[in-house]
Amino acid sequence: MSSHLQTIILEGSIDLVGQQLADSITSYYVSFAGIIGFLSGFISQDIKLTVYICSVLFTIGLFVVVFPWPFYKRHPLRFLKHEKTN
């Protein structure tokens, strides 16, 4: 496994804006996948096709949302430095 890919998969931190983006992507994508799956099954009258299409689309969405891709880390938090008190 390449070091860049390993860093992407193993480092699990994303920023707050990235979390909001992931939430939005999840909401819209799950709705999109459900509608596409339902319509394809309704038109073809085949429940297997509905399940297959929904499963494939949900898996693709899972792959996009779960891993901490670099576009989720565009706005890192800046913390204040610790001041020593006497």
C-alpha positions as CSV (number, residue, x, y, z in Angstrom):
1,M,0.0,0.0,0.0
2,S,1.4,3.4,-0.9
3,S,2.3,5.7,2.0
4,H,-0.2,8.4,0.7
5,L,-3.1,6.0,0.6
6,Q,-2.1,4.6,3.9
7,T,-2.0,8.1,5.4
8,I,-5.5,8.8,4.0
9,I,-7.0,5.6,5.4
10,L,-5.3,5.5,8.7
11,E,-5.5,9.1,9.8
12,G,-9.1,9.6,10.8
13,S,-9.4,13.3,11.5
14,I,-11.4,15.8,9.6
15,D,-12.4,19.3,10.4
16,L,-15.8,20.7,11.3
17,V,-16.5,22.0,7.8
18,G,-15.6,18.6,6.5
19,Q,-18.0,16.9,8.9
20,Q,-20.8,19.2,7.7
21,L,-19.9,18.4,4.1
22,A,-19.9,14.6,4.8
23,D,-23.3,15.0,6.5
24,S,-24.7,16.9,3.5
25,I,-23.2,14.4,1.0
26,T,-24.7,11.5,3.0
27,S,-28.2,13.0,3.2
28,Y,-28.4,13.9,-0.5
29,Y,-26.7,10.8,-1.7
30,V,-28.8,8.3,0.3
31,S,-31.9,10.1,-1.0
32,F,-30.6,10.0,-4.5
33,A,-29.7,6.3,-4.3
34,G,-33.1,5.4,-2.8
35,I,-35.0,7.2,-5.5
36,I,-32.9,5.7,-8.3
37,G,-33.2,2.2,-6.8
38,F,-36.9,2.6,-6.3
39,L,-37.6,4.0,-9.8
40,S,-35.5,1.3,-11.5
41,G,-37.3,-1.4,-9.6
42,F,-40.7,0.1,-10.2
43,I,-40.2,0.5,-13.9
44,S,-38.7,-3.0,-14.4
45,Q,-41.0,-4.6,-11.7
46,D,-38.0,-6.4,-10.3
47,I,-37.2,-6.3,-6.6
48,K,-33.8,-7.8,-7.2
49,L,-32.8,-4.9,-9.4
50,T,-33.9,-2.5,-6.7
51,V,-31.8,-4.2,-4.1
52,Y,-28.7,-4.5,-6.3
53,I,-28.8,-0.9,-7.5
54,C,-29.4,0.5,-3.9
55,S,-26.6,-1.8,-2.6
56,V,-24.1,-0.6,-5.2
57,L,-25.0,3.0,-4.8
58,F,-24.9,2.8,-1.0
59,T,-21.5,1.1,-1.2
60,I,-20.1,3.9,-3.4
61,G,-21.6,6.5,-1.0
62,L,-20.0,4.7,1.9
63,F,-16.6,4.7,0.2
64,V,-16.9,8.5,-0.4
65,V,-18.1,9.5,3.1
66,V,-16.3,7.1,5.5
67,F,-12.7,7.7,4.6
68,P,-11.1,11.0,5.7
69,W,-10.3,12.3,2.1
70,P,-8.2,15.5,1.8
71,F,-11.3,17.5,0.7
72,Y,-12.7,17.0,4.2
73,K,-9.5,18.6,5.7
74,R,-9.5,22.0,4.0
75,H,-10.3,24.1,7.1
76,P,-8.2,22.8,10.0
77,L,-8.8,24.2,13.5
78,R,-6.1,26.4,14.8
79,F,-5.6,25.9,18.6
80,L,-4.1,28.5,20.9
81,K,-0.7,27.7,22.3
82,H,-0.5,26.6,25.9
83,E,0.8,29.4,28.2
84,K,2.7,28.4,31.2
85,T,1.5,30.0,34.4
86,N,3.7,30.5,37.5
